[in-house]
């Protein structure tokens, strides 16, 4: 509770009527005085819950300083009031001079704390660390005297609170004070004549001191005592010493650690107590990088191999928890030791089959590290079956953990193996019944698919099998927009791996649905992803059709959310597509929204105006630039103040863009943007040219179909089959070309023609022969095959 909260408390609990005598004697209120609200009435009137013994019968004198008022409340206030002062002790120290606070507050703690009630002694211990950052050196010495006295008190609960104060005190105290006074006091608590509780705290405090002191200071003051405490009779002391060896070893250096602490750590690893052995093994794992390779090979690796080969019951779960880290850190040391590799590999394979679910969970967590340690070339023989078993495990947490690290496995395996080995397991996890498994797999979907794409020889066929699982996943998470955001972000990155027809038919409808139905964050995300996927279609006709439909449904929609979404869509189209594409298909609809009746839409348009300014060319888009300036001028005079402010900001940005464009600097942002736009236009023109070529090819095929039909008709009419063969062309067969009409239909149509006795000139017959040879482009006015005209002659 800070001083401000005290003020609100006092005003809330104040009696409704206070005598005029009290009001005349109260202090004037001041915002800088943290006690101003408290002192408007006697302290007895601050709370109605105080007992009669706690009520004050007189006022606080008006001439007291803040420090004196704090001491007054601590002496004579009730419990709630004292707690309020203690909680605001740090703020009180900042607002007042150090000398006054040292003389008043610290003097009060020194004189009275020993006879305060237990709850006050604990409360002061819990709140006094707040003043440590503001203390001077002399004040630190006074606080240290208070701490020492309170630690030696008989009540263990109070003593433990002040031991914790000493931990925080060491973090802030000056170094010379630590060396001269604090180290000696802590060392005295580690003497064998002291109680177990004091020696346990001493072992913990040595670790805190080691963080502040240098290696030479540690060797000078307490290294020998620390080594002796590793053999203490209390297992808790030995446990804390096992934890401290890591920080102390790094402080005193490699050689000194190997001489003094390594052997102690090895002995603690063989301790009779479970907790000591577990902490010693954890410390040894953390120090594997600290020791050099020769020391590891000679002293550490043999112990670890023996420990893994015959794991003690007390260390079994600890070994499994750190197994991946252990294996990876010593992998270079045992790369030529086939026996050690076999021991580690066999241990891990067996633990993956353990009946205990918690053990298998640790195996799933460590699997990527074990795979990296063994290498990808040993995966198929050693770990493939284990990974398959973990993916099909009956425990949900096991499957969730292996799904969360699946992308690491795909990265570690080389390019020739990841897609082949992991495809079935990926599909198994994508179809898992548990939503959490699928969520963890999809969270890193882009990384996994990138590895699959690089490793697969026929990636298109591979990714076709992934389409339906992704669709099913999207349907299962439609009610959770946060999951949809993660999924869409990944889809944006992997869209290029799928075929254009899958993108257009499956993924773009997902995004389109959220443009209309999704939450606000999801609308923004889906607009960005939809534009990105549309770019990856590489089909100009589909792109134009898509954005024209969206323009009709969003820009002219009844909901203002739809119109704002259209502006968001326009922003991403300007980023992903060429300027020419945006100007042709979306600019007019976006400009019309500048006069939208909803202020939010007009504000959104204001944020879009600088981007539109960059799209327009001063030489070729004069009318559009004039229209944009007109819109900007109108919006700066808008009746809505927020729209006015947004329009002014946009106007300033557009002015800066004009200045930059006028300079013509080749290294400017606009010049770089021009180069990118040229590349985009080239790509789009390439797509258009490809579509034209495809259209020409399609028309040629249609002409061939039409010529074949005419030839067959002529052959039937004249009783000759040579025309039909000539229409199919050399080397062609009738079965390889899809004719528009079957022979039976052709006969009926020819007979109908005979009955009508249609006559034709010589030019018509020549035209018919051109159809048979693949000519007659006039037959393709609507892009579909037109039935050729069949001509017959009457016999004389």
PyMOL commands that set and color helices and strands:
alter all, ss='L'
color gray80, all
select helices_A, chain A and resi 3-13+20-25+38-40+43-45+66-76+79-87+89-95+98-115+118-134+137-151+156-172+175-189+196-212+215-221+223-229+235-252+254-260+262-269+274-286+293-309+313-321+323-329+338-351+357-374+376-391+396-404+406-412+418-430+435-442+445-455+459-476+481-497+500-517+520-537+540-555+560-576+579-585+587-595+599-615+622-636+641-663+669-718+722-728+734-736+743-756+762-772+777-780
alter helices_A, ss='H'
color red, helices_A
deselect
rebuild
show_as cartoon
